[in-house]
Amino acid sequence: MNKSCIFCGNKNLTEKKVQYIYKHNTEYIIVNDVPCLECDFCGEQYFNGDTMEKIEKLYHDISNNKRNIQRKIEVPIEDYSAFS
């Protein structure tokens, strides 16, 4: 992997564990403690392909009732046009 940010060119990327939101159609899964490289300047995050495959498998396992979820949250949704 290139060790500089493709967006801002900064050469300082730090290994971190972050929260990742995976979306499939209209469904979401939030995964905590996902390893990534994060740009120290602009915050762009870079994830390993294997990591993304594991998250996708996790989503499908939950969707197909092969895995139980740890917890569920309710999130309100609004259209901007409804209140602007």
The first five atom37 places (N, CA, C, CB, O) and aatype in JSON, in Angstrom:
{
  "aatype": [12, 2, 11, 15, 4, 9, 13, 4, 7, 2, 11, 2, 10, 16, 6, 11, 11, 19, 5, 18, 9, 18, 11, 8, 2, 16, 6, 18, 9, 9, 19, 2, 3, 19, 14, 4, 10, 6, 4, 3, 13, 4, 7, 6, 5, 18, 13, 2, 7, 3, 16, 12, 6, 11, 9, 6, 11, 10, 18, 8, 3, 9, 15, 2, 2, 11, 1, 2, 9, 5, 1, 11, 9, 6, 19, 14, 9, 6, 3, 18, 15, 0, 13, 15],
  "atom_mask": [
    [1, 1, 1, 1, 1],
    [1, 1, 1, 1, 1],
    [1, 1, 1, 1, 1],
    [1, 1, 1, 1, 1],
    [1, 1, 1, 1, 1],
    [1, 1, 1, 1, 1],
    [1, 1, 1, 1, 1],
    [1, 1, 1, 1, 1],
    [1, 1, 1, 0, 1],
    [1, 1, 1, 1, 1],
    [1, 1, 1, 1, 1],
    [1, 1, 1, 1, 1],
    [1, 1, 1, 1, 1],
    [1, 1, 1, 1, 1],
    [1, 1, 1, 1, 1],
    [1, 1, 1, 1, 1],
    [1, 1, 1, 1, 1],
    [1, 1, 1, 1, 1],
    [1, 1, 1, 1, 1],
    [1, 1, 1, 1, 1],
    [1, 1, 1, 1, 1],
    [1, 1, 1, 1, 1],
    [1, 1, 1, 1, 1],
    [1, 1, 1, 1, 1],
    [1, 1, 1, 1, 1],
    [1, 1, 1, 1, 1],
    [1, 1, 1, 1, 1],
    [1, 1, 1, 1, 1],
    [1, 1, 1, 1, 1],
    [1, 1, 1, 1, 1],
    [1, 1, 1, 1, 1],
    [1, 1, 1, 1, 1],
    [1, 1, 1, 1, 1],
    [1, 1, 1, 1, 1],
    [1, 1, 1, 1, 1],
    [1, 1, 1, 1, 1],
    [1, 1, 1, 1, 1],
    [1, 1, 1, 1, 1],
    [1, 1, 1, 1, 1],
    [1, 1, 1, 1, 1],
    [1, 1, 1, 1, 1],
    [1, 1, 1, 1, 1],
    [1, 1, 1, 0, 1],
    [1, 1, 1, 1, 1],
    [1, 1, 1, 1, 1],
    [1, 1, 1, 1, 1],
    [1, 1, 1, 1, 1],
    [1, 1, 1, 1, 1],
    [1, 1, 1, 0, 1],
    [1, 1, 1, 1, 1],
    [1, 1, 1, 1, 1],
    [1, 1, 1, 1, 1],
    [1, 1, 1, 1, 1],
    [1, 1, 1, 1, 1],
    [1, 1, 1, 1, 1],
    [1, 1, 1, 1, 1],
    [1, 1, 1, 1, 1],
    [1, 1, 1, 1, 1],
    [1, 1, 1, 1, 1],
    [1, 1, 1, 1, 1],
    [1, 1, 1, 1, 1],
    [1, 1, 1, 1, 1],
    [1, 1, 1, 1, 1],
    [1, 1, 1, 1, 1],
    [1, 1, 1, 1, 1],
    [1, 1, 1, 1, 1],
    [1, 1, 1, 1, 1],
    [1, 1, 1, 1, 1],
    [1, 1, 1, 1, 1],
    [1, 1, 1, 1, 1],
    [1, 1, 1, 1, 1],
    [1, 1, 1, 1, 1],
    [1, 1, 1, 1, 1],
    [1, 1, 1, 1, 1],
    [1, 1, 1, 1, 1],
    [1, 1, 1, 1, 1],
    [1, 1, 1, 1, 1],
    [1, 1, 1, 1, 1],
    [1, 1, 1, 1, 1],
    [1, 1, 1, 1, 1],
    [1, 1, 1, 1, 1],
    [1, 1, 1, 1, 1],
    [1, 1, 1, 1, 1],
    [1, 1, 1, 1, 1]
  ],
  "atom_positions": [
    [[0.85, -1.18, 0.0], [0.0, 0.0, 0.0], [0.89, 1.24, 0.0], [-0.96, 0.0, 1.22], [1.91, 1.29, 0.69]],
    [[0.49, 2.23, -0.77], [1.2, 3.5, -0.79], [1.11, 4.11, 0.61], [0.6, 4.47, -1.86], [0.04, 4.14, 1.21]],
    [[2.23, 4.59, 1.12], [2.26, 5.13, 2.48], [2.04, 6.63, 2.53], [3.57, 4.8, 3.13], [2.51, 7.3, 3.45]],
    [[1.33, 7.16, 1.54], [0.92, 8.56, 1.61], [-0.55, 8.66, 1.22], [1.8, 9.45, 0.69], [-1.07, 7.81, 0.49]],
    [[-1.22, 9.68, 1.72], [-2.64, 9.87, 1.48], [-2.89, 10.25, 0.02], [-3.21, 10.96, 2.43], [-2.25, 11.16, -0.5]],
    [[-3.8, 9.55, -0.63], [-4.07, 9.85, -2.03], [-4.9, 11.12, -2.18], [-4.8, 8.67, -2.69], [-4.98, 11.67, -3.28]],
    [[-5.51, 11.6, -1.11], [-6.31, 12.82, -1.19], [-5.5, 14.08, -0.94], [-7.45, 12.75, -0.2], [-5.6, 15.05, -1.69]],
    [[-4.7, 14.08, 0.11], [-3.98, 15.31, 0.46], [-2.47, 15.2, 0.27], [-4.27, 15.69, 1.88], [-1.77, 16.22, 0.32]],
    [[-1.96, 13.99, 0.06], [-0.53, 13.8, -0.15], [0.29, 13.68, 1.11], [0.0, 0.0, 0.0], [1.49, 13.44, 1.04]],
    [[-0.33, 13.83, 2.27], [0.39, 13.72, 3.53], [1.05, 12.34, 3.64], [-0.56, 13.97, 4.73], [0.44, 11.34, 3.27]],
    [[2.26, 12.3, 4.14], [2.99, 11.03, 4.24], [2.86, 10.38, 5.62], [4.44, 11.25, 3.92], [3.45, 9.33, 5.86]],
    [[2.12, 11.0, 6.51], [1.96, 10.45, 7.85], [0.61, 9.78, 8.0], [2.12, 11.56, 8.91], [-0.43, 10.43, 8.11]],
    [[0.64, 8.45, 8.0], [-0.55, 7.64, 8.23], [-0.34, 6.86, 9.51], [-0.85, 6.68, 7.02], [0.73, 6.3, 9.74]],
    [[-1.37, 6.83, 10.34], [-1.27, 6.19, 11.65], [-2.21, 4.99, 11.7], [-1.6, 7.18, 12.77], [-3.35, 5.06, 11.26]],
    [[-1.71, 3.88, 12.25], [-2.56, 2.7, 12.47], [-3.53, 3.02, 13.59], [-1.71, 1.43, 12.8], [-3.12, 3.45, 14.67]],
    [[-4.81, 2.79, 13.33], [-5.85, 3.05, 14.33], [-6.9, 1.96, 14.28], [-6.5, 4.43, 14.1], [-6.94, 1.16, 13.34]],
    [[-7.75, 1.95, 15.29], [-8.96, 1.13, 15.29], [-10.12, 2.1, 15.38], [-8.98, 0.08, 16.48], [-10.2, 2.92, 16.29]],
    [[-11.02, 1.99, 14.4], [-12.1, 2.96, 14.26], [-13.46, 2.27, 14.14], [-11.85, 3.86, 13.05], [-13.55, 1.05, 14.05]],
    [[-14.5, 3.08, 14.15], [-15.85, 2.58, 13.92], [-16.12, 2.66, 12.42], [-16.91, 3.4, 14.75], [-15.88, 3.69, 11.79]],
    [[-16.64, 1.57, 11.86], [-16.93, 1.51, 10.42], [-18.41, 1.24, 10.24], [-16.07, 0.42, 9.71], [-18.97, 0.36, 10.9]],
    [[-19.06, 1.99, 9.35], [-20.47, 1.79, 9.05], [-20.58, 1.14, 7.67], [-21.26, 3.14, 9.1], [-20.21, 1.73, 6.66]],
    [[-21.1, -0.08, 7.66], [-21.27, -0.84, 6.42], [-22.72, -0.71, 5.99], [-20.87, -2.35, 6.6], [-23.63, -0.91, 6.8]],
    [[-22.96, -0.37, 4.72], [-24.31, -0.22, 4.19], [-24.53, -1.21, 3.06], [-24.55, 1.22, 3.71], [-23.7, -1.36, 2.17]],
    [[-25.67, -1.88, 3.12], [-26.09, -2.78, 2.05], [-27.56, -2.48, 1.77], [-25.87, -4.3, 2.43], [-28.43, -2.75, 2.6]],
    [[-27.82, -1.92, 0.58], [-29.17, -1.45, 0.23], [-29.64, -0.45, 1.28], [-30.18, -2.65, 0.11], [-29.06, 0.62, 1.4]],
    [[-30.67, -0.78, 2.04], [-31.16, 0.15, 3.07], [-30.81, -0.3, 4.48], [-32.67, 0.31, 2.94], [-31.33, 0.25, 5.46]],
    [[-29.95, -1.3, 4.6], [-29.57, -1.81, 5.92], [-28.14, -1.42, 6.24], [-29.73, -3.35, 5.97], [-27.29, -1.28, 5.35]],
    [[-27.89, -1.25, 7.52], [-26.57, -0.84, 8.0], [-26.1, -1.76, 9.11], [-26.6, 0.61, 8.49], [-26.91, -2.35, 9.83]],
    [[-24.8, -1.86, 9.25], [-24.2, -2.5, 10.41], [-23.04, -1.6, 10.85], [-23.73, -3.98, 10.1], [-22.25, -1.14, 10.02]],
    [[-22.93, -1.36, 12.13], [-21.84, -0.57, 12.69], [-20.87, -1.55, 13.34], [-22.36, 0.5, 13.72], [-21.26, -2.36, 14.18]],
    [[-19.61, -1.47, 12.93], [-18.58, -2.38, 13.46], [-17.53, -1.53, 14.18], [-17.94, -3.25, 12.31], [-16.94, -0.64, 13.58]],
    [[-17.3, -1.82, 15.44], [-16.31, -1.1, 16.23], [-14.94, -1.77, 16.17], [-16.76, -1.0, 17.69], [-14.84, -2.95, 15.87]],
    [[-13.9, -1.0, 16.44], [-12.52, -1.48, 16.55], [-11.99, -2.09, 15.26], [-12.43, -2.5, 17.66], [-11.3, -3.11, 15.28]],
    [[-12.31, -1.47, 14.13], [-11.85, -1.94, 12.82], [-10.47, -1.34, 12.54], [-12.86, -1.56, 11.7], [-10.32, -0.12, 12.59]],
    [[-9.46, -2.16, 12.25], [-8.12, -1.63, 11.99], [-8.07, -0.89, 10.65], [-7.08, -2.76, 12.01], [-8.66, -1.33, 9.66]],
    [[-7.34, 0.23, 10.65], [-7.16, 0.98, 9.41], [-5.9, 1.83, 9.53], [-8.4, 1.88, 9.11], [-5.29, 1.93, 10.6]],
    [[-5.52, 2.43, 8.42], [-4.52, 3.49, 8.41], [-5.28, 4.79, 8.23], [-3.43, 3.28, 7.29], [-6.13, 4.88, 7.34]],
    [[-5.0, 5.79, 9.05], [-5.69, 7.06, 8.96], [-4.69, 8.19, 8.74], [-6.52, 7.32, 10.24], [-3.66, 8.26, 9.4]],
    [[-5.02, 9.06, 7.79], [-4.17, 10.21, 7.48], [-4.18, 11.17, 8.66], [-4.64, 10.92, 6.18], [-5.24, 11.55, 9.15]],
    [[-2.98, 11.55, 9.11], [-2.86, 12.46, 10.25], [-3.32, 13.87, 9.91], [-1.44, 12.49, 10.73], [-3.62, 14.65, 10.82]],
    [[-3.39, 14.22, 8.63], [-3.76, 15.57, 8.24], [-5.25, 15.7, 7.92], [-2.94, 16.0, 7.04], [-5.94, 16.53, 8.52]],
    [[-5.76, 14.89, 6.98], [-7.15, 15.06, 6.54], [-8.12, 14.04, 7.13], [-7.22, 14.99, 5.04], [-9.33, 14.21, 7.02]],
    [[-7.6, 12.97, 7.75], [-8.47, 11.97, 8.38], [-8.97, 10.86, 7.47], [0.0, 0.0, 0.0], [-9.72, 10.0, 7.91]],
    [[-8.56, 10.87, 6.19], [-8.96, 9.8, 5.27], [-8.52, 8.46, 5.85], [-8.35, 10.01, 3.85], [-7.42, 8.33, 6.39]],
    [[-9.38, 7.45, 5.72], [-9.1, 6.14, 6.29], [-8.92, 5.11, 5.18], [-10.22, 5.71, 7.24], [-9.63, 5.12, 4.18]],
    [[-7.96, 4.23, 5.38], [-7.63, 3.17, 4.42], [-7.77, 1.82, 5.11], [-6.19, 3.36, 3.84], [-7.16, 1.57, 6.15]],
    [[-8.6, 0.96, 4.5], [-8.88, -0.35, 5.08], [-8.32, -1.45, 4.19], [-10.39, -0.54, 5.28], [-8.35, -1.34, 2.97]],
    [[-7.82, -2.48, 4.82], [-7.3, -3.66, 4.14], [-8.46, -4.42, 3.49], [-6.52, -4.56, 5.13], [-9.55, -4.49, 4.05]],
    [[-8.23, -4.99, 2.31], [-9.26, -5.75, 1.61], [-9.79, -6.92, 2.42], [0.0, 0.0, 0.0], [-10.99, -7.19, 2.4]],
    [[-8.9, -7.62, 3.13], [-9.34, -8.75, 3.96], [-10.28, -8.27, 5.06], [-8.13, -9.47, 4.58], [-11.26, -8.95, 5.39]],
    [[-10.0, -7.12, 5.62], [-10.85, -6.55, 6.67], [-12.23, -6.26, 6.12], [-10.22, -5.26, 7.24], [-13.23, -6.54, 6.77]],
    [[-12.29, -5.68, 4.92], [-13.58, -5.37, 4.31], [-14.37, -6.63, 3.98], [-13.38, -4.54, 3.04], [-15.59, -6.66, 4.13]],
    [[-13.68, -7.68, 3.54], [-14.35, -8.96, 3.27], [-14.93, -9.55, 4.55], [-13.36, -9.96, 2.62], [-16.03, -10.11, 4.53]],
    [[-14.21, -9.44, 5.66], [-14.71, -9.96, 6.94], [-15.96, -9.2, 7.39], [-13.63, -9.86, 8.02], [-16.89, -9.8, 7.91]],
    [[-15.98, -7.89, 7.17], [-17.14, -7.09, 7.55], [-18.33, -7.45, 6.67], [-16.83, -5.58, 7.43], [-19.46, -7.56, 7.15]],
    [[-18.09, -7.64, 5.38], [-19.17, -8.04, 4.48], [-19.72, -9.41, 4.87], [-18.68, -8.06, 3.03], [-20.94, -9.61, 4.87]],
    [[-18.84, -10.35, 5.21], [-19.29, -11.67, 5.66], [-20.08, -11.56, 6.95], [-18.08, -12.61, 5.85], [-21.1, -12.23, 7.12]],
    [[-19.62, -10.72, 7.87], [-20.34, -10.5, 9.12], [-21.76, -10.02, 8.84], [-19.6, -9.48, 10.01], [-22.72, -10.53, 9.42]],
    [[-21.89, -9.04, 7.95], [-23.22, -8.52, 7.6], [-24.11, -9.65, 7.06], [-23.09, -7.39, 6.55], [-25.25, -9.8, 7.5]],
    [[-23.6, -10.42, 6.11], [-24.4, -11.49, 5.51], [-24.74, -12.58, 6.52], [-23.66, -12.1, 4.32], [-25.84, -13.13, 6.48]],
    [[-23.82, -12.9, 7.42], [-24.11, -13.89, 8.45], [-25.24, -13.41, 9.36], [-22.85, -14.19, 9.28], [-26.11, -14.19, 9.73]],
    [[-25.21, -12.12, 9.73], [-26.29, -11.57, 10.56], [-27.6, -11.56, 9.78], [-25.94, -10.14, 11.03], [-28.63, -11.94, 10.32]],
    [[-27.56, -11.13, 8.52], [-28.77, -11.07, 7.68], [-29.4, -12.44, 7.48], [-28.45, -10.45, 6.33], [-30.62, -12.56, 7.39]],
    [[-28.57, -13.47, 7.4], [-29.06, -14.83, 7.17], [-29.26, -15.61, 8.47], [-28.09, -15.58, 6.29], [-29.4, -16.83, 8.46]],
    [[-29.27, -14.88, 9.6], [-29.49, -15.47, 10.93], [-28.47, -16.55, 11.28], [-30.88, -16.06, 11.0], [-28.79, -17.49, 12.02]],
    [[-27.26, -16.43, 10.75], [-26.19, -17.37, 11.11], [-25.38, -16.84, 12.28], [-25.27, -17.62, 9.9], [-24.56, -17.56, 12.86]],
    [[-25.62, -15.59, 12.63], [-24.89, -14.97, 13.73], [-25.83, -14.0, 14.44], [-23.6, -14.22, 13.22], [-26.6, -13.29, 13.81]],
    [[-25.76, -13.99, 15.77], [-26.55, -13.06, 16.56], [-25.82, -11.72, 16.66], [-26.83, -13.63, 17.97], [-24.59, -11.67, 16.67]],
    [[-26.59, -10.65, 16.74], [-25.99, -9.33, 16.91], [-25.68, -9.09, 18.38], [-26.91, -8.23, 16.36], [-26.33, -9.65, 19.26]],
    [[-24.68, -8.24, 18.64], [-24.33, -7.92, 20.02], [-25.33, -6.96, 20.64], [-22.93, -7.33, 20.09], [-25.72, -7.12, 21.8]],
    [[-25.76, -5.97, 19.87], [-26.8, -5.06, 20.33], [-27.38, -4.33, 19.13], [-26.25, -4.05, 21.38], [-26.78, -4.3, 18.06]],
    [[-28.54, -3.73, 19.33], [-29.24, -3.04, 18.26], [-29.6, -1.64, 18.76], [-30.52, -3.82, 17.81], [-29.96, -1.46, 19.92]],
    [[-29.49, -0.65, 17.85], [-29.86, 0.71, 18.21], [-30.94, 1.19, 17.25], [-28.63, 1.65, 18.19], [-31.05, 0.7, 16.12]],
    [[-31.73, 2.15, 17.69], [-32.74, 2.76, 16.84], [-32.22, 4.14, 16.42], [-34.12, 2.87, 17.57], [-31.76, 4.91, 17.25]],
    [[-32.31, 4.43, 15.13], [-31.8, 5.69, 14.59], [-32.92, 6.42, 13.87], [-30.61, 5.45, 13.64], [-33.52, 5.88, 12.95]],
    [[-33.22, 7.66, 14.28], [-34.24, 8.42, 13.56], [-33.73, 8.82, 12.17], [-34.65, 9.66, 14.36], [-32.55, 9.1, 11.99]],
    [[-34.64, 8.85, 11.21], [-34.29, 9.22, 9.83], [-35.25, 10.31, 9.37], [-34.35, 7.99, 8.87], [-36.46, 10.2, 9.53]],
    [[-34.7, 11.36, 8.8], [-35.49, 12.48, 8.28], [-34.98, 12.86, 6.89], [-35.43, 13.7, 9.25], [-33.79, 12.74, 6.6]],
    [[-35.88, 13.32, 6.03], [-35.51, 13.91, 4.76], [-35.27, 15.4, 4.97], [-36.59, 13.67, 3.68], [-36.08, 16.08, 5.6]],
    [[-34.19, 15.9, 4.44], [-33.85, 17.31, 4.61], [-34.97, 18.22, 4.12], [-32.55, 17.64, 3.87], [-35.25, 19.26, 4.72]],
    [[-35.61, 17.84, 3.04], [-36.67, 18.68, 2.45], [-37.88, 18.82, 3.38], [-37.13, 18.1, 1.12], [-38.66, 19.75, 3.23]],
    [[-38.04, 17.91, 4.33], [-39.18, 17.95, 5.24], [-39.04, 19.03, 6.31], [-39.35, 16.6, 5.9], [-40.04, 19.42, 6.91]],
    [[-37.85, 19.5, 6.55], [-37.68, 20.51, 7.59], [-36.97, 21.77, 7.13], [-36.93, 19.92, 8.74], [-36.74, 22.67, 7.94]],
    [[-36.61, 21.86, 5.86], [-35.89, 23.05, 5.4], [-36.84, 24.08, 4.81], [-34.84, 22.67, 4.36], [-36.4, 25.15, 4.37]]
  ]
}
